[in-house]
Amino acid sequence: MDIPAMRANFAKAAATGDEAPLYFYSHLFLSHPETRQLFPVSMAHQRDRLFAALGDVMARVDDLDALVPILQQLGRDHRKFGTVAAHYPAVGASLLATLEHFDDEWNPELAKSWSEAYDVVATVMIDAADEAAEQPAWWDADVVGHERRTLDVAVLQVRPRTRYDYLPGQSVSLETELRPRLWRYYSPANAPRPDGLLEIHVKARDGGPVSSALVRRVGVGDVLRLGPPLGHMALDAESDRDLLLVAGGMGLAPLKAIVDQIARKGPARRVDLFVGFRTEDQIYDRGDLRRLEQENPWLTVTYAVSEDKISDLEHGEVGDVVLRHGPWLSREVFVAGPGPMVDDTVSRLLQHGVPRQRVSSEVFAPSRPGPSLDGEVTE
């Protein structure tokens, strides 16, 4: 496969803005009408995501060691849409048709590279889905608690009706019947509990149909669907190294789950959790973090505000505040939050001398997480 040529080819289609995804979906739905039922009624929040995610995955096909585990997770996850093996050739044909349409230099060699790459991706995903055939495609879960913490943030308590296994730090896709076939990722803010309860933090985003519904319309007694857990940010069960956790905004949830895991299962270690928001009144989970700090003497929580001149909390970007409290050279580090915050904090810590292999990060933004063939997002 000629990966550089494939990337250059995809860049031409991507440069057309909405034209490429519109062509892709038109080709897919006209040539294979049965695929239309896999997507939401309104494509306004979906239009460019599948096409862009396809390009992202295909561009990584030369790094199979990293890509295969992601594709296996996605293959299992996509069963919740009703995706079957027969759908993959349809998507592949429409992808190639779109890439050819927007490239005057398209040639048989390029077509062969794309076909081979897509065949690898589809085969891995189909095989993973087949291996998971005995598992549920999704889990029904009852909303047993719903608390508005701020104008646009709610904390939901959700209990799956059957056993649901996940690792602290992973993400869970949610669907509500208020927004059918619109799945969005959120990270549970607690480790698995004997009663199965999941704590989900949601911020309503402008133009976000699912997040707005979860914050403002979903209530106790409603039922959500949960997809299989995804994600790589999980604590090494064999390590007892002290931790540095750095959260920005809603990135607090998976890091709080890691704290909960240590509180429940150990081993004992020092944990410093830094939580960054723009203003003090946006800190929506302060009461429960205070409880965790009081119950666990090994935990220290520090807040940072970047745009609040009257707050008594520490001022500055959270990455800058973290370095004021260093050194952190012996720590295992987890960073979660908006993309710019994650990039800035990770860069600062690497320059500080923390080895790259001891830094894990997750971006919480409208394109998170990782490459996904359906373009699922967190709002």
DAWOQUI-V257216 format. One record per residue. N is the residue number from 0. RES is the residue in one letter. SS is DSSP state (helix for helix, strand for strand, loop for the rest). PHI is phi as a letter, one per 30 degrees, with the letter a starting at -180 (999 if undefined). PSI is psi in whole degrees, 0 to 359 (999 if undefined). Layout:
N;RES;SS;PHI;PSI
N;RES;SS;PHI;PSI
//
This chain:
0;M;loop;999;136
1;D;loop;c;87
2;I;helix;d;314
3;P;helix;e;319
4;A;helix;d;322
5;M;helix;d;318
6;R;helix;d;318
7;A;helix;d;321
8;N;helix;d;314
9;F;helix;d;326
10;A;helix;d;326
11;K;helix;d;317
12;A;helix;d;317
13;A;helix;d;330
14;A;loop;d;348
15;T;loop;d;359
16;G;loop;i;234
17;D;helix;d;343
18;E;helix;d;317
19;A;helix;d;309
20;P;helix;d;326
21;L;helix;d;318
22;Y;helix;d;317
23;F;helix;e;309
24;Y;helix;d;322
25;S;helix;d;315
26;H;helix;d;316
27;L;helix;d;312
28;F;helix;d;328
29;L;helix;d;322
30;S;helix;d;332
31;H;loop;b;77
32;P;helix;e;334
33;E;helix;d;341
34;T;helix;d;343
35;R;helix;e;328
36;Q;helix;d;348
37;L;helix;d;348
38;F;loop;c;160
39;P;loop;d;158
40;V;loop;e;313
41;S;loop;c;129
42;M;loop;c;8
43;A;loop;e;327
44;H;loop;c;13
45;Q;loop;b;339
46;R;loop;e;310
47;D;loop;c;357
48;R;helix;d;314
49;L;helix;d;313
50;F;helix;d;314
51;A;helix;d;320
52;A;helix;d;324
53;L;helix;e;314
54;G;helix;d;322
55;D;helix;d;314
56;V;helix;d;314
57;M;helix;d;327
58;A;helix;d;343
59;R;loop;c;7
60;V;loop;d;349
61;D;loop;d;0
62;D;loop;b;69
63;L;helix;d;330
64;D;helix;e;322
65;A;helix;d;325
66;L;helix;d;323
67;V;helix;e;313
68;P;helix;e;323
69;I;helix;d;314
70;L;helix;d;324
71;Q;helix;d;317
72;Q;helix;d;316
73;L;helix;d;321
74;G;helix;d;317
75;R;helix;d;319
76;D;helix;d;324
77;H;helix;d;354
78;R;helix;d;335
79;K;helix;d;340
80;F;helix;d;351
81;G;loop;i;17
82;T;loop;d;133
83;V;loop;b;170
84;A;helix;e;326
85;A;helix;d;341
86;H;helix;d;334
87;Y;helix;d;315
88;P;helix;d;326
89;A;helix;d;314
90;V;helix;d;318
91;G;helix;d;318
92;A;helix;d;320
93;S;helix;d;326
94;L;helix;d;311
95;L;helix;d;322
96;A;helix;d;321
97;T;helix;d;315
98;L;helix;d;324
99;E;helix;d;320
100;H;helix;d;326
101;F;loop;c;17
102;D;loop;b;109
103;D;loop;d;343
104;E;loop;c;16
105;W;loop;e;140
106;N;loop;b;169
107;P;helix;d;326
108;E;helix;d;319
109;L;helix;d;317
110;A;helix;e;320
111;K;helix;d;318
112;S;helix;d;312
113;W;helix;d;319
114;S;helix;d;317
115;E;helix;d;318
116;A;helix;d;314
117;Y;helix;d;325
118;D;helix;d;321
119;V;helix;d;311
120;V;helix;d;311
121;A;helix;d;320
122;T;helix;d;315
123;V;helix;d;316
124;M;helix;d;318
125;I;helix;d;316
126;D;helix;d;319
127;A;helix;d;320
128;A;helix;d;319
129;D;helix;d;320
130;E;helix;d;336
131;A;loop;c;13
132;A;loop;e;333
133;E;loop;d;350
134;Q;loop;c;156
135;P;loop;d;147
136;A;loop;d;332
137;W;loop;a;168
138;W;strand;b;128
139;D;strand;d;139
140;A;strand;b;135
141;D;strand;d;137
142;V;strand;d;114
143;V;strand;c;355
144;G;strand;a;142
145;H;strand;b;112
146;E;strand;b;122
147;R;strand;d;116
148;R;loop;c;326
149;T;loop;b;185
150;L;loop;e;325
151;D;loop;b;11
152;V;strand;b;133
153;A;strand;b;149
154;V;strand;c;120
155;L;strand;c;140
156;Q;strand;c;120
157;V;strand;b;132
158;R;strand;b;111
159;P;strand;d;146
160;R;loop;d;339
161;T;loop;b;168
162;R;loop;e;134
163;Y;loop;b;113
164;D;loop;c;135
165;Y;loop;a;168
166;L;loop;c;139
167;P;loop;e;132
168;G;loop;j;341
169;Q;loop;d;169
170;S;strand;c;152
171;V;strand;b;131
172;S;strand;d;140
173;L;strand;b;146
174;E;strand;b;138
175;T;strand;c;145
176;E;helix;d;345
177;L;helix;d;337
178;R;helix;b;71
179;P;loop;d;140
180;R;loop;i;16
181;L;loop;c;101
182;W;loop;c;137
183;R;strand;b;145
184;Y;strand;c;137
185;Y;strand;b;152
186;S;loop;c;127
187;P;strand;e;141
188;A;loop;c;17
189;N;loop;b;157
190;A;loop;d;160
191;P;loop;e;136
192;R;loop;c;157
193;P;loop;e;327
194;D;loop;d;1
195;G;loop;i;2
196;L;strand;d;139
197;L;strand;c;136
198;E;strand;c;120
199;I;strand;c;125
200;H;strand;c;128
201;V;strand;b;133
202;K;strand;c;125
203;A;loop;d;124
204;R;loop;c;148
205;D;loop;e;125
206;G;loop;i;9
207;G;loop;c;102
208;P;helix;d;323
209;V;helix;d;311
210;S;helix;d;320
211;S;helix;d;320
212;A;helix;d;319
213;L;helix;d;326
214;V;helix;d;318
215;R;helix;c;341
216;R;loop;b;326
217;V;loop;d;143
218;G;loop;b;178
219;V;loop;e;134
220;G;loop;j;342
221;D;loop;d;161
222;V;strand;c;131
223;L;strand;c;162
224;R;strand;c;141
225;L;strand;c;132
226;G;loop;d;173
227;P;loop;d;147
228;P;loop;d;148
229;L;strand;b;163
230;G;loop;j;159
231;H;loop;c;353
232;M;loop;d;92
233;A;loop;b;150
234;L;loop;d;137
235;D;loop;d;115
236;A;loop;d;340
237;E;loop;d;352
238;S;loop;c;145
239;D;loop;b;22
240;R;loop;d;144
241;D;loop;d;153
242;L;strand;c;148
243;L;strand;b;119
244;L;strand;c;129
245;V;strand;b;117
246;A;strand;c;141
247;G;strand;c;122
248;G;helix;h;232
249;M;helix;d;355
250;G;helix;d;354
251;L;helix;d;324
252;A;helix;e;304
253;P;helix;d;332
254;L;helix;d;325
255;K;helix;d;325
256;A;helix;d;323
257;I;helix;d;319
258;V;helix;e;316
259;D;helix;d;322
260;Q;helix;d;316
261;I;helix;d;320
262;A;helix;d;325
263;R;helix;d;322
264;K;helix;b;351
265;G;loop;i;198
266;P;loop;d;164
267;A;loop;d;139
268;R;loop;a;164
269;R;loop;d;138
270;V;strand;b;123
271;D;strand;c;119
272;L;strand;c;120
273;F;strand;c;132
274;V;strand;b;120
275;G;strand;c;134
276;F;strand;b;166
277;R;loop;d;316
278;T;loop;b;159
279;E;helix;d;325
280;D;helix;d;354
281;Q;helix;d;353
282;I;loop;d;94
283;Y;loop;d;345
284;D;loop;c;27
285;R;helix;d;321
286;G;helix;d;315
287;D;helix;d;328
288;L;helix;d;325
289;R;helix;d;319
290;R;helix;d;314
291;L;helix;d;321
292;E;helix;d;321
293;Q;helix;d;324
294;E;helix;d;340
295;N;loop;b;98
296;P;loop;d;346
297;W;loop;d;355
298;L;strand;c;133
299;T;strand;b;128
300;V;strand;c;128
301;T;strand;b;132
302;Y;strand;c;147
303;A;strand;b;136
304;V;strand;b;135
305;S;loop;c;341
306;E;loop;b;26
307;D;loop;c;98
308;K;loop;d;341
309;I;loop;c;354
310;S;loop;d;147
311;D;loop;d;355
312;L;loop;d;169
313;E;strand;d;140
314;H;strand;c;147
315;G;loop;k;170
316;E;loop;d;145
317;V;helix;d;326
318;G;helix;d;323
319;D;helix;d;318
320;V;helix;d;321
321;V;helix;e;313
322;L;helix;d;333
323;R;helix;d;334
324;H;loop;c;4
325;G;loop;d;189
326;P;loop;d;161
327;W;loop;b;21
328;L;loop;d;337
329;S;loop;c;359
330;R;loop;d;155
331;E;strand;c;134
332;V;strand;c;137
333;F;strand;b;131
334;V;strand;b;131
335;A;strand;b;137
336;G;strand;l;195
337;P;loop;d;152
338;G;helix;e;308
339;P;helix;d;322
340;M;helix;d;316
341;V;helix;d;312
342;D;helix;d;316
343;D;helix;d;314
344;T;helix;d;315
345;V;helix;d;317
346;S;helix;d;316
347;R;helix;d;318
348;L;helix;d;324
349;L;helix;d;319
350;Q;helix;d;329
351;H;helix;d;336
352;G;loop;j;3
353;V;loop;d;127
354;P;loop;d;139
355;R;helix;e;325
356;Q;helix;d;349
357;R;helix;c;16
358;V;strand;c;119
359;S;strand;c;143
360;S;strand;b;157
361;E;strand;b;130
362;V;strand;c;127
363;F;loop;c;98
364;A;loop;a;173
365;P;loop;d;10
366;S;loop;b;14
367;R;loop;c;146
368;P;loop;c;160
369;G;loop;h;182
370;P;loop;d;130
371;S;loop;b;128
372;L;loop;d;352
373;D;loop;c;1
374;G;loop;i;31
375;E;loop;d;151
376;V;strand;b;163
377;T;loop;c;130
378;E;loop;d;999
//
